[in-house]
């Protein structure tokens, strides 16, 4: 069924969950708002979102080097130094460093992309659809699907978690917030790769990193 914007807004007001999460929850529950609330709570998204506005100024900077060829520095913030010393938090930060090494995102979230960048990519995808001869009535839907793939490629939070690709990083983050009980923010990262920008043979570093993670 089609989910109205007003229904999404109502669910967001009741749960403080994100707009996209609310829309997905309503789609999963055929527009039943009470079931959608339960869905969000089960996923840890409702409670996590309520904590997401709190200031997170502690945390860790993690360094990860893969085979002397890829290096990552990532900063993940928590609200307190106590949580920053928590083993589960530390493991999450290490996983995110390896995620960046393997999946090579460009930004943490799609909110960091400018309207111009998004519009430019959308234009490219629309032109591709037109050149492929797709019917006009399905073109926009195809473009939206390809834009989601674009975000999954370059936005860390939209990527599938390298240890379990069925889970998105943003959902993993939400579950950690809910479990640990503090706001957690992936603030920034930098990734270096030997010979980056120079012509070199293609190598599957993501596969190498995945093997190191015992997948």
C-alpha positions as CSV (number, residue, x, y, z in Angstrom):
1,X,0.0,0.0,0.0
2,X,1.0,3.6,-0.6
3,X,2.3,5.2,2.6
4,X,1.2,8.9,3.1
5,X,3.5,11.6,4.3
6,X,1.1,12.4,7.1
7,X,1.2,8.8,8.4
8,X,5.0,8.9,8.3
9,X,4.9,12.2,10.2
10,X,2.6,10.8,12.8
11,X,4.8,7.8,13.4
12,X,7.9,10.0,13.6
13,X,6.2,12.2,16.3
14,X,5.2,9.1,18.3
15,X,8.7,7.4,18.2
16,X,11.2,10.2,17.3
17,X,12.7,7.7,14.7
18,X,14.1,8.8,11.4
19,X,11.7,9.6,8.5
20,X,13.2,6.7,6.3
21,X,12.9,4.3,9.2
22,X,9.3,5.3,9.8
23,X,8.4,4.9,6.2
24,X,10.1,1.4,6.1
25,X,8.3,0.4,9.3
26,X,4.9,1.4,7.9
27,X,5.6,-0.4,4.6
28,X,6.5,-3.6,6.6
29,X,3.3,-3.4,8.6
30,X,0.9,-2.3,5.8
31,X,0.3,1.1,7.4
32,X,-0.6,-0.2,10.8
33,X,0.9,2.5,13.1
34,X,0.8,0.4,16.3
35,X,2.6,-2.5,14.6
36,X,5.0,0.0,13.1
37,X,5.8,1.3,16.6
38,X,6.5,-2.2,17.7
39,X,8.7,-2.8,14.7
40,X,10.8,0.2,15.4
41,X,11.1,-0.7,19.1
42,X,12.2,-4.3,18.2
43,X,14.8,-2.8,15.8
44,X,16.0,-0.5,18.6
45,X,15.3,2.5,16.4
46,X,12.7,4.3,18.5
47,X,14.7,4.5,21.6
48,X,17.9,5.1,19.8
49,X,16.5,8.1,18.0
50,X,15.5,9.7,21.4
51,X,19.1,9.5,22.4
52,X,20.5,10.8,19.1
53,X,20.1,14.5,20.0
54,X,22.3,14.2,23.1
55,X,25.9,15.6,22.9
56,X,28.6,13.0,22.2
57,X,32.0,14.6,22.8
58,X,34.0,11.7,24.2
59,X,34.9,8.5,22.3
60,X,37.8,7.0,20.5
61,X,40.1,7.5,17.5
62,X,40.9,4.1,16.0
63,X,43.7,3.4,13.5
64,X,43.6,0.4,11.2
65,X,46.4,-0.7,8.8
66,X,45.7,-3.5,6.3
67,X,48.8,-5.2,4.9
68,X,50.8,-1.9,4.8
69,X,48.6,-0.8,1.8
70,X,45.5,0.7,3.3
71,X,45.3,2.9,6.4
72,X,42.3,4.2,8.2
73,X,41.7,6.7,11.0
74,X,38.2,7.0,12.3
75,X,36.7,9.0,15.2
76,X,33.6,7.6,16.9
77,X,32.1,9.7,19.7
78,X,30.1,8.7,22.9
79,X,28.6,10.8,25.6
80,X,30.9,9.7,28.4
81,X,34.5,8.5,28.8
82,X,33.1,5.5,30.7
83,X,31.3,4.2,27.5
84,X,34.4,4.9,25.5
85,X,36.2,2.3,27.6
86,X,33.4,-0.2,27.1
87,X,34.6,-3.4,25.2
88,X,31.5,-3.5,23.0
89,X,32.0,0.2,22.0
90,X,35.7,-0.5,21.3
91,X,34.8,-3.5,19.1
92,X,32.3,-1.3,17.2
93,X,34.9,1.3,16.5
94,X,37.3,-1.3,15.3
95,X,34.7,-2.8,13.0
96,X,33.9,0.6,11.6
97,X,37.6,1.2,10.8
98,X,37.7,-2.1,9.0
99,X,34.4,-1.2,7.2
100,X,36.0,2.0,5.9
101,X,39.1,0.0,4.7
102,X,37.1,-2.6,3.0
103,X,34.1,-0.7,1.6
104,X,35.8,2.6,0.9
105,X,32.9,5.0,1.6
106,X,33.4,8.7,0.8
107,X,31.3,10.3,3.6
108,X,29.7,9.2,6.8
109,X,26.1,10.0,5.8
110,X,24.2,11.2,2.8
111,X,23.5,14.5,4.6
112,X,27.2,15.4,4.0
113,X,26.6,15.4,0.2
114,X,25.6,18.7,-1.3
115,X,22.4,19.2,-3.2
116,X,24.5,19.8,-6.3
117,X,26.3,16.4,-6.0
118,X,23.0,14.6,-5.5
119,X,21.3,16.4,-8.4
120,X,24.3,15.7,-10.7
121,X,24.2,12.0,-9.9
122,X,20.4,11.9,-10.4
123,X,20.8,13.6,-13.8
124,X,23.4,11.0,-14.8
125,X,21.1,8.1,-13.8
126,X,18.1,9.7,-15.5
127,X,20.1,10.0,-18.7
128,X,21.2,6.4,-18.5
129,X,17.6,5.3,-18.1
130,X,16.5,7.3,-21.1
131,X,19.4,5.9,-23.2
132,X,18.4,2.4,-22.1
133,X,15.0,3.0,-23.6
134,X,13.0,2.4,-20.4
135,X,9.4,3.6,-20.5
136,X,8.8,7.0,-19.1
137,X,6.3,5.8,-16.4
138,X,8.9,3.6,-14.8
139,X,11.9,5.9,-15.3
140,X,11.6,7.8,-12.0
141,X,11.2,4.6,-10.0
142,X,14.3,3.1,-11.6
143,X,16.3,6.3,-10.9
144,X,15.3,6.2,-7.3
145,X,16.5,2.6,-7.0
146,X,19.8,3.5,-8.5
147,X,20.2,6.6,-6.3
148,X,19.8,4.3,-3.3
149,X,22.6,2.1,-4.7
150,X,24.7,5.2,-5.2
151,X,24.2,6.1,-1.5
152,X,25.0,2.6,-0.4
153,X,28.3,2.8,-2.3
154,X,29.6,6.1,-0.9
155,X,27.8,6.7,2.4
156,X,29.1,4.7,5.4
157,X,25.8,4.6,7.2
158,X,24.0,3.3,4.1
159,X,26.4,0.4,3.5
160,X,25.8,-3.2,4.4
161,X,27.9,-4.2,7.4
162,X,31.0,-6.1,6.2
163,X,30.5,-8.9,8.8
164,X,26.8,-9.2,7.9
165,X,25.8,-7.4,4.7
166,X,22.1,-8.0,5.5
167,X,22.5,-5.3,8.3
168,X,23.1,-1.7,7.3
169,X,25.7,0.2,9.3
170,X,23.0,2.7,10.4
171,X,20.9,-0.1,11.9
172,X,23.9,-1.6,13.6
173,X,24.7,1.8,15.1
174,X,21.1,2.2,16.3
175,X,21.3,-1.2,18.0
176,X,24.5,-0.2,19.8
177,X,23.0,3.1,20.9
178,X,20.0,1.2,22.3
179,X,22.1,-1.5,24.0
180,X,24.8,0.8,25.4
181,X,22.3,3.5,26.4
182,X,24.2,6.5,25.1
183,X,24.3,8.5,21.9
184,X,27.1,7.2,19.6
185,X,28.2,9.3,16.6
186,X,30.5,8.2,13.8
187,X,32.0,11.6,13.3
188,X,34.6,11.4,10.6
189,X,37.2,9.2,9.0
190,X,40.1,9.4,6.6
191,X,41.3,6.5,4.4
192,X,44.7,6.2,2.6
193,X,45.6,3.6,0.0
194,X,49.1,3.1,-1.5
195,X,49.2,4.5,-5.0
196,X,45.8,6.1,-4.7
197,X,45.1,8.2,-7.8
198,X,47.9,6.5,-9.7
199,X,47.4,3.8,-12.4
200,X,47.8,0.3,-10.9
201,X,46.4,-3.2,-11.2
202,X,43.0,-3.9,-9.8
203,X,43.1,-5.7,-6.4
204,X,40.2,-6.8,-4.3
205,X,41.0,-5.2,-0.9
206,X,37.5,-5.7,0.4
207,X,37.9,-9.4,0.0
208,X,41.3,-9.3,1.8
209,X,39.8,-7.4,4.7
210,X,36.8,-9.7,4.9
211,X,39.1,-12.7,5.2
212,X,41.0,-11.0,8.0
213,X,37.7,-10.6,9.8
214,X,37.2,-14.4,9.6
215,X,34.2,-14.2,7.4
